[in-house]
């Protein structure tokens, strides 16, 4: 059995976390995030109680960077 390279796994998980949050930020930017969130909550029998804030590029950048870094750390560990 081959040993998993912790650094490469960190890069992959970091990329997956970052990409998924980049997609979320794009949904917020184009105005589709509230509908996606409302549908996901409805499909889980949860009343929509959350409101999506207006898009801000700085917030989006922080979201993607922090989740990518967290994914990298999780992958390495």
C-alpha positions in Angstrom: 0.0 0.0 0.0 1.3 3.5 -0.9 1.7 6.1 1.7 -0.3 9.3 1.2 1.7 12.5 0.9 0.4 14.8 3.5 1.4 18.0 1.6 -0.4 16.8 -1.6 -3.5 15.8 0.4 -3.5 19.2 2.0 -3.3 20.9 -1.4 -6.2 18.8 -2.7 -8.5 19.3 0.3 -7.5 23.0 0.4 -8.4 23.3 -3.3 -11.8 21.6 -2.8 -12.7 23.8 0.2 -11.5 26.9 -1.6 -13.3 26.1 -4.9 -16.6 25.3 -3.2 -16.5 28.6 -1.4 -15.5 30.4 -4.5 -18.6 29.0 -6.2 -20.7 30.2 -3.2 -19.2 33.7 -3.5 -20.0 33.7 -7.2 -23.6 32.7 -6.4 -23.8 35.6 -4.0 -22.3 37.9 -6.6 -24.9 37.0 -9.3 -27.8 37.1 -6.8 -28.6 33.4 -6.8 -27.4 32.5 -3.3 -30.6 33.2 -1.5 -32.6 31.0 -3.8 -30.1 28.2 -3.4 -30.1 28.5 0.4 -33.9 28.7 0.6 -34.2 25.5 -1.6 -31.6 23.6 0.5 -33.3 24.5 3.7 -36.7 23.7 2.3 -35.5 20.3 1.1 -34.3 19.5 4.7 -37.7 20.6 6.2 -36.2 23.8 7.6 -37.9 27.2 7.3 -35.6 29.8 5.7 -34.4 32.0 8.6 -31.2 33.2 7.1 -30.7 36.2 4.8 -27.8 36.5 2.3 -26.0 39.9 2.6 -24.9 41.9 -0.4 -21.7 40.8 -2.2 -18.4 42.3 -1.0 -15.2 41.3 -2.8 -13.1 41.7 0.3 -15.4 39.4 2.3 -15.4 36.9 -0.6 -11.6 36.9 -0.7 -11.3 36.3 3.0 -13.8 33.5 2.8 -11.9 31.7 0.0 -8.4 32.2 1.5 -9.4 31.1 5.0 -11.3 28.0 3.9 -8.5 27.0 1.5 -6.0 27.4 4.3 -8.2 25.4 6.7 -8.6 22.7 4.2 -4.8 22.5 3.7 -4.2 22.2 7.4 -6.9 19.5 7.7 -5.4 17.6 4.8 -1.9 17.8 6.2 -3.0 16.7 9.6 
